[in-house]
């Protein structure tokens, strides 16, 4: 999968800016982006930032049997990985053509240049040697991956420390860092890659191209060199024909850039070693600048606590007393008491609401009693009007029909007794509720 292509307007704008010797980030043609190196808590772990291009390097070691063709030499293994986190055009678990090309170029730069003494990695000839593995992870892609990866790789190898080993007869003892200090790798020189982008068939030349500039370039030339002006490897891609003078001019520019980057690497390694010896703070969290919001580093400020009591007494004497002092309780509503200002309580409102509910219940009971009386009077009148011969249906249910052939009238005494009983029960219930409320208050 490829990333989003540039439009024709963007392409023409970039090419016209290059013709006018201008770049989008304000650099000159031979200017390099800022290189920033930060080390992790463990040896052999670092992050190199070339502008916005960021590469993480991690070195590890393991005791393995040597190769049959070289029984007295250690083994070097290099691996560069891309992930969609760096750019949406990278697919996980798939080696693209760019990834294979960069892996081969890093191997030629670091292994074929003999920058690491592989014979010093031998523990027992023909039996056990150290295998050094360098893993490079691209965290963010903003152009010129090979330069950032080569710087990160050589910095991690220089920073790495392998465990110390002793051999007694056929017994091999590997010591922990607490028992013996780890041993650094034997590195002869530091090869560093410098990339050159060519435009319009080699007419224009740029150092350290960015991602957008790589999209419109015709070809690229990569030169790996150390500070002794020794060319370790050279590679040209893109199908352009370069003249001898152009290659010589690029090699001279490479010598200057490599000397500057090598000095920066040595200073970074010395500072990290000094901080570790002094027992200071180190790691990725400490390397984040304080200006960023996501910083984890906080500067401690000293606080003088000698004259705290005297200062407190001065503040108390100078302070003004409060304007209002509430010594007596304030009665906002009947049944409530409160000291000082605050929100009024709602107990009084609750009492009023309860009395209103009691009045409403009493009115409902009287209404139901009156309705019962009306229903009874209507029934008695209808029963008087009905004839004795007619049948009266009292239930309309489908299961069973009840028919009364000879209706009988209720005596007047029973009717009055029912009414008086209902009134008495309602009055008793109302008096009972009123007594409970008075006892609660």
C-alpha positions in Angstrom: 0.0 0.0 0.0 1.3 3.4 -1.0 0.7 6.7 0.8 -1.5 9.5 -0.6 0.1 10.9 -3.7 0.9 14.5 -4.3 -1.3 16.6 -6.5 0.0 18.2 -9.6 -0.2 21.6 -8.0 1.9 20.5 -5.0 4.4 18.8 -7.3 4.8 22.0 -9.5 5.1 24.2 -6.4 7.9 22.0 -4.9 9.8 21.8 -8.2 9.6 25.6 -8.7 10.8 26.2 -5.1 13.8 23.9 -5.7 14.6 25.8 -8.9 14.6 29.0 -6.8 16.9 27.4 -4.2 14.2 27.4 -1.6 12.8 24.6 0.7 9.6 24.3 2.6 11.2 24.2 6.0 13.4 27.2 5.4 16.7 25.2 5.0 19.4 25.8 2.4 20.3 23.2 -0.2 23.1 21.7 1.8 21.6 22.1 5.3 20.9 19.1 7.6 17.9 18.9 9.9 18.5 19.0 13.6 19.7 15.7 15.0 18.6 14.8 18.6 19.8 11.7 20.5 18.2 10.4 23.7 19.1 7.3 25.6 17.0 4.8 27.5 17.4 3.4 31.0 19.2 0.3 29.7 22.4 0.1 27.8 22.0 -0.1 24.0 18.7 1.6 23.8 18.3 5.0 22.1 16.0 7.2 20.0 17.4 9.4 17.2 15.3 12.2 15.8 16.2 13.7 12.4 13.7 16.5 12.1 10.4 14.7 12.6 11.8 11.3 11.5 12.2 9.2 14.6 14.0 5.8 14.9 14.2 3.6 18.0 17.3 1.3 18.2 17.7 -1.6 20.6 20.8 -3.9 20.9 20.7 -7.3 22.5 23.2 -10.2 22.8 23.1 -14.0 23.2 25.7 -16.8 23.5 25.3 -19.1 20.4 27.6 -21.5 18.5 29.6 -19.8 15.8 29.3 -20.3 12.0 31.4 -23.3 10.7 33.2 -21.1 8.2 34.2 -18.6 10.9 34.6 -20.4 14.2 36.5 -17.5 16.0 34.2 -14.6 15.0 31.0 -13.4 16.6 27.7 -13.0 14.7 26.1 -9.6 13.8 22.4 -9.4 12.9 20.6 -6.2 11.7 16.8 -5.8 11.3 14.8 -2.7 10.3 11.0 -2.7 10.7 8.2 -0.4 9.5 4.8 -0.1 11.1 1.6 1.8 10.3 2.3 3.9 13.3 5.1 5.6 11.4 3.1 6.2 8.2 -0.3 4.9 6.9 1.4 3.6 3.8 3.3 0.9 5.7 1.6 -2.5 6.1 2.4 -4.7 9.1 4.1 -8.1 8.5 5.0 -7.4 4.9 8.4 -6.6 3.6 8.1 -3.9 0.9 10.8 -3.2 -1.7 11.9 -0.1 0.2 12.3 -2.1 3.5 14.5 -4.8 1.8 16.6 -2.1 0.1 17.2 -0.3 3.4 18.0 -3.5 5.3 20.7 -4.4 2.7 22.2 -0.9 2.8 22.4 -0.9 6.6 24.1 -4.4 6.5 26.7 -3.1 4.0 27.2 0.0 6.1 27.8 -1.7 9.4 28.9 -5.3 8.7 30.9 -5.0 5.5 32.7 -1.9 6.7 34.2 -3.9 9.6 33.3 -1.2 12.1 32.8 -3.8 14.9 35.6 -6.2 15.9 33.8 -9.6 15.5 36.8 -11.6 16.8 36.5 -9.9 20.3 33.0 -11.5 20.5 34.5 -15.0 20.6 34.2 -16.8 24.0 35.3 -20.3 23.1 36.6 -20.9 19.6 34.3 -23.2 17.7 31.8 -23.5 20.6 30.4 -20.3 21.9 30.4 -16.7 20.6 28.4 -13.6 21.2 25.5 -12.9 18.7 24.9 -9.1 18.6 21.4 -8.2 17.3 20.4 -4.7 16.3 16.7 -4.0 16.0 15.6 -0.7 14.4 12.0 0.5 14.6 10.7 3.4 12.6 8.4 5.4 14.9 7.7 8.4 12.6 8.4 8.9 8.9 9.2 12.3 7.6 11.8 11.4 4.9 15.5 10.2 4.9 15.0 7.0 6.8 18.4 5.6 6.0 20.3 8.5 7.6 18.3 8.3 10.8 18.6 4.5 10.9 22.4 4.5 10.4 22.9 7.1 13.1 20.6 5.3 15.5 22.3 1.9 14.8 25.9 3.2 15.4 24.9 5.1 18.5 23.1 2.1 20.0 26.2 -0.2 19.3 28.5 2.4 20.9 26.3 2.7 24.0 25.7 -1.1 24.4 27.5 -3.1 27.1 27.6 -6.9 27.1 28.0 -9.1 30.2 31.5 -10.1 31.3 32.5 -13.7 30.8 35.2 -15.9 32.3 36.3 -19.4 31.0 37.8 -22.0 33.3 38.5 -25.2 31.3 35.2 -26.1 29.6 33.1 -24.1 32.1 31.8 -20.7 30.9 30.6 -18.2 33.6 28.5 -15.2 32.6 28.5 -12.5 35.3 25.5 -10.2 36.1 26.0 -6.4 36.1 26.0 -6.5 39.9 28.9 -8.9 40.0 31.1 -7.4 37.3 30.8 -4.2 35.2 29.5 -4.9 31.6 32.0 -4.7 28.8 31.5 -2.3 25.8 31.9 -3.5 22.2 35.1 -3.0 20.3 34.2 -0.4 17.6 36.9 0.7 15.2 35.1 3.6 13.5 31.6 5.0 13.0 30.2 4.9 9.5 27.3 7.3 8.9 25.1 7.6 5.8 24.3 10.9 4.1 21.6 11.1 1.4 21.5 13.4 -1.6 18.3 14.0 -3.7 18.6 15.0 -7.4 16.0 16.8 -9.4 15.6 17.4 -13.1 18.1 14.7 -14.1 20.8 15.9 -11.7 20.5 19.6 -12.3 19.6 20.4 -8.7 20.9 18.8 -5.5 19.5 18.7 -2.0 20.9 17.2 1.2 18.7 15.3 3.7 15.4 15.3 1.7 12.1 15.4 3.5 9.1 13.2 2.7 7.5 15.6 0.2 10.8 16.2 -1.5 11.4 12.4 -1.8 8.0 12.2 -3.7 9.2 14.5 -6.5 12.9 13.6 -6.7 14.3 11.8 -9.7 17.0 9.9 -7.9 19.0 9.5 -4.7 22.6 9.0 -3.9 23.6 7.5 -0.4 27.2 7.7 0.8 28.4 6.0 4.0 31.6 7.5 5.4 33.5 7.8 8.7 35.3 10.8 10.2 38.6 9.6 8.6 37.1 10.4 5.2 36.9 6.7 4.3 34.0 5.7 2.1 32.4 2.6 3.5 29.6 2.1 0.9 27.9 4.1 -1.9 24.6 3.5 -3.6 22.7 5.3 -6.3 19.0 4.6 -7.2 16.4 6.2 -9.3 17.7 5.6 -12.8 19.7 8.9 -13.2 23.1 9.2 -14.7 25.6 11.1 -12.4 28.8 12.7 -13.6 32.1 12.2 -11.8 32.2 15.8 -10.6 28.8 15.4 -9.0 29.9 12.3 -7.0 33.1 14.1 -5.9 31.1 17.2 -4.8 28.7 14.9 -2.8 31.6 13.1 -1.1 33.1 16.4 0.1 29.8 17.5 1.5 29.5 14.0 3.2 32.9 14.4 4.9 31.8 17.7 6.5 28.4 16.3 7.6 29.9 13.1 9.0 32.4 15.0 11.1 29.7 17.1 12.6 27.4 14.1 13.4 30.3 12.1 14.8 31.2 14.9 17.2 27.5 15.2 18.3 27.4 11.4 18.9 30.6 11.5 21.0 29.3 14.4 23.1 25.9 12.6 23.7 27.7 9.4 24.8 30.0 11.3 27.2 27.1 13.2 28.8 25.1 10.0 29.3 28.1 8.2 30.8 28.8 11.2 33.1 25.2 11.3 34.4 25.2 7.5 35.1 28.4 7.7 37.1 27.2 10.6 39.1 23.9 8.9 39.9 21.7 11.4 38.2 18.4 10.9 36.4 18.6 9.4 32.9 16.2 7.8 30.4 13.6 8.8 27.8 11.4 10.6 30.4 14.2 12.8 31.5 15.1 13.8 28.0 11.7 15.3 27.2 12.0 19.1 27.3 10.1 21.0 30.0 8.3 23.2 27.5 6.1 20.4 26.3 2.8 19.6 27.9 3.5 15.8 28.0 6.7 16.3 30.1 7.4 14.0 33.0 10.3 16.0 34.4 9.6 18.5 37.2 12.2 20.8 38.7 12.2 20.7 42.5 12.1 24.1 44.3 13.7 24.6 47.7 11.3 25.8 50.5 12.7 27.6 53.5 10.9 26.4 56.7 13.1 28.1 59.3 10.8 31.1 60.1 7.5 29.5 59.5 6.1 30.1 63.0 7.1 33.8 63.1 5.6 34.3 59.6 2.4 32.6 60.7 2.1 34.8 63.8 2.6 37.9 61.6 -0.1 36.8 59.2 -2.5 36.2 62.1 -1.9 39.6 63.8 -2.3 41.4 60.5 -5.4 39.6 59.5 -8.7 41.4 60.1 -11.4 39.8 62.2 -14.6 38.6 60.5 -17.3 41.2 60.0 -20.2 39.3 61.5 -20.1 36.8 64.4 -23.2 34.6 65.0 -23.2 33.6 68.7 -27.0 32.9 69.0 -29.0 30.5 67.0 -31.2 31.9 64.3 -34.8 30.8 63.9 -35.8 30.8 60.3 -39.1 28.9 60.6 -40.9 27.3 63.5 -39.3 23.9 64.4 -35.9 24.7 62.9 -32.7 26.1 64.4 -29.5 27.1 62.7 -26.2 28.9 63.6 -24.8 31.2 61.0 -26.0 31.8 57.5 -27.0 28.9 55.3 -29.8 27.5 53.3 -33.2 27.5 55.0 -34.5 24.1 56.0 -37.9 22.8 54.7 -39.2 21.1 57.8 -41.9 23.8 58.2 -43.0 23.3 54.6 -43.3 19.6 55.2 -45.6 20.1 58.2 -47.9 22.3 56.1 -48.0 19.8 53.3 -48.9 17.0 55.8 -51.8 19.0 57.1 -53.0 19.7 53.6 -52.8 16.0 52.8 -54.9 15.2 55.9 -57.6 17.7 54.8 -57.6 16.2 51.3 -58.0 12.6 52.8 -60.9 13.8 55.0 -62.7 15.4 52.0 -62.2 12.2 49.9 -63.7 10.0 52.7 -66.7 12.3 52.9 -67.1 12.3 49.1 -67.0 8.5 49.0 -69.6 8.3 51.8 -72.0 10.6 50.0 -71.6 8.5 46.8 -72.5 5.4 48.7 -75.6 7.0 50.1 -76.7 8.2 46.6 -76.2 4.7 45.2 -78.2 3.1 47.9 -81.1 5.6 47.5 -81.1 5.0 43.7 -81.2 1.2 44.2 -84.1 1.4 46.7 -86.1 3.6 44.4 -85.5 1.4 41.4 -86.4 -1.7 43.5 -89.7 0.0 44.5 -90.5 0.9 40.9 -89.9 -2.7 39.7 -92.7 -5.1 39.7 -92.7 -8.2 41.7 -93.2 -10.5 38.6 -90.2 -9.1 36.7 -86.7 -10.7 37.1 -83.8 -8.6 38.2 -80.3 -9.5 36.8 -77.5 -8.6 39.3 -74.5 -10.1 37.4 -73.5 -10.0 33.7 -70.7 -12.5 33.9 -70.6 -15.3 31.3 -69.9 -18.1 33.7 -73.1 -18.0 35.8 -76.2 -15.9 35.7 -77.9 -15.2 39.0 -81.7 -14.4 38.8 -83.8 -13.2 41.7 -87.4 -14.0 41.2 -88.9 -12.4 44.3 -86.9 -9.3 45.4 -87.2 -8.2 49.0 -86.8 -4.7 50.3 -84.3 -4.0 53.0 -85.7 -2.6 56.2 -85.1 1.1 57.0 -83.3 0.3 60.2 -80.5 -1.7 58.5 -79.9 1.0 55.9 -79.5 3.7 58.6 -77.2 1.4 60.6 -74.9 0.8 57.5 -74.6 4.6 56.9 -73.8 5.3 60.6 -71.2 2.6 60.7 -69.5 3.9 57.6 -69.4 7.4 59.1 -68.1 6.2 62.4 -65.2 4.2 60.8 -64.2 7.2 58.7 -64.1 9.5 61.7 -62.2 6.9 63.8 -59.5 6.6 61.0 -59.2 10.4 60.7 -58.8 10.8 64.5 -56.2 8.0 64.7 -54.0 9.7 62.0 -54.3 13.0 63.8 -53.1 11.4 67.1 -50.1 9.8 65.4 -49.0 13.1 63.8 -49.2 14.9 67.2 -47.2 12.2 68.9 -44.5 12.5 66.1 -44.2 16.2 66.6 
